[in-house]
Amino acid sequence: MSSLADFNRILKAAILEAQVIEKNDPARAIANLLKIAEYALEFAKRQADFTLRRKIEQKIKGIIDHIQNVKAKNQTLTAEFPEDGAAESKILAAFHLTDEDEEKK
């Protein structure tokens, strides 16, 4: 299992890389950002600390919001990444399964 420091280091590097890619290839940046969000989701699910999971969820929501902004600026991406946000919704829905953990406390 990765430590929080490793997670933060990997997340920061991946986001910086996606930002650089976004300037020249928004579609590839979106694909990378979706993978980053999925990585963060999987890390969050393994955390016992509810507060940490919520902080990671906020980061994931920020990534999803950014993806939607990139799509809005680049209308040509709608064919490859439909506007309905299915991939983004799937990630967010999967994260909310952890809400049950809080109810058990």
C-alpha positions as CSV (number, residue, x, y, z in Angstrom):
1,M,0.0,0.0,0.0
2,S,1.3,3.5,-0.9
3,S,1.8,6.0,1.9
4,L,0.1,9.3,1.8
5,A,3.4,11.0,1.0
6,D,3.8,8.7,-2.1
7,F,0.2,9.3,-3.1
8,N,0.6,13.1,-2.9
9,R,3.9,13.0,-4.9
10,I,2.5,10.8,-7.6
11,L,-0.7,12.8,-7.8
12,K,1.1,16.1,-8.1
13,A,3.5,14.8,-10.8
14,A,0.6,13.3,-12.8
15,I,-1.5,16.5,-12.6
16,L,1.5,18.6,-13.7
17,E,2.1,16.3,-16.6
18,A,-1.6,16.5,-17.6
19,Q,-1.5,20.3,-17.5
20,V,1.5,20.3,-19.9
21,I,-0.2,17.8,-22.2
22,E,-3.5,19.8,-22.2
23,K,-2.0,22.7,-24.1
24,N,-1.3,20.6,-27.2
25,D,-3.5,17.6,-26.8
26,P,-6.6,18.2,-24.7
27,A,-8.1,14.7,-25.5
28,R,-5.0,13.0,-24.2
29,A,-5.0,15.3,-21.1
30,I,-8.6,14.3,-20.4
31,A,-7.8,10.6,-20.6
32,N,-4.9,11.1,-18.2
33,L,-7.0,13.2,-15.8
34,L,-9.6,10.4,-15.8
35,K,-6.9,7.9,-14.9
36,I,-5.6,10.2,-12.2
37,A,-9.1,10.5,-10.7
38,E,-9.5,6.7,-10.8
39,Y,-6.1,6.3,-9.0
40,A,-7.2,8.8,-6.4
41,L,-10.5,7.0,-5.9
42,E,-8.7,3.7,-5.4
43,F,-6.3,5.2,-2.9
44,A,-9.2,6.9,-1.0
45,K,-11.2,3.7,-0.7
46,R,-8.3,2.1,1.1
47,Q,-8.1,4.8,3.8
48,A,-9.6,4.3,7.2
49,D,-9.7,8.0,8.0
50,F,-13.0,9.4,6.9
51,T,-11.6,13.0,6.8
52,L,-8.8,12.0,4.5
53,R,-11.2,10.2,2.2
54,R,-13.3,13.4,2.0
55,K,-10.3,15.5,1.2
56,I,-9.4,13.2,-1.6
57,E,-13.0,13.2,-2.8
58,Q,-12.8,17.0,-3.0
59,K,-9.6,16.7,-5.1
60,I,-11.4,14.2,-7.4
61,K,-14.3,16.6,-7.8
62,G,-11.8,19.3,-8.7
63,I,-10.3,17.1,-11.4
64,I,-13.7,16.2,-12.8
65,D,-14.7,19.9,-12.9
66,H,-11.5,20.6,-14.7
67,I,-12.2,17.9,-17.2
68,Q,-15.7,19.4,-17.9
69,N,-14.1,22.8,-18.4
70,V,-11.6,21.4,-20.9
71,K,-14.5,19.8,-22.7
72,A,-16.4,23.0,-22.8
73,K,-13.4,24.9,-24.3
74,N,-12.8,22.2,-26.9
75,Q,-16.1,21.3,-28.5
76,T,-14.3,18.9,-30.9
77,L,-13.8,16.5,-27.9
78,T,-17.5,15.7,-27.6
79,A,-17.3,12.8,-30.0
80,E,-14.4,11.2,-28.0
81,F,-15.6,12.2,-24.6
82,P,-19.4,12.7,-24.6
83,E,-20.9,15.7,-22.8
84,D,-23.0,13.5,-20.6
85,G,-20.0,13.0,-18.4
86,A,-20.5,9.2,-18.0
87,A,-16.9,8.6,-17.1
88,E,-16.8,11.4,-14.6
89,S,-20.2,10.3,-13.1
90,K,-18.9,6.7,-12.8
91,I,-15.9,7.8,-10.8
92,L,-18.0,10.0,-8.5
93,A,-20.6,7.4,-8.0
94,A,-18.0,4.8,-7.1
95,F,-16.5,7.1,-4.5
96,H,-19.9,7.6,-2.8
97,L,-20.1,3.9,-2.0
98,T,-17.7,4.7,0.8
99,D,-20.4,6.9,2.5
100,E,-21.8,3.7,4.0
101,D,-18.6,3.5,6.0
102,E,-19.4,6.7,7.8
103,E,-22.9,5.5,8.7
104,K,-21.5,2.4,10.4
105,K,-19.4,4.6,12.8
